[in-house]
């Protein structure tokens, strides 16, 4: 059972490390809100916080903003 964390929405860069499993909203799914599951390969957002979620590249090459940390 995973513990629900206060920052589980993925808006703080310090909480994101390569290899963690996340749910991201891909750029092409912005209007629909559809989420995609994957593992973080690279953190793309340089600022410490982002209100819409930290932008990452997943191991499969897709890019999106984190909406939930699994």
Secondary structure, 3 states (H helix, E strand, C coil): CCCCCCCCCCCEHHHCCCCCEEEEEEHHHCCCCCEEEEEEEEECCCCCECCCCCEEEECCCCEEEEEEEC
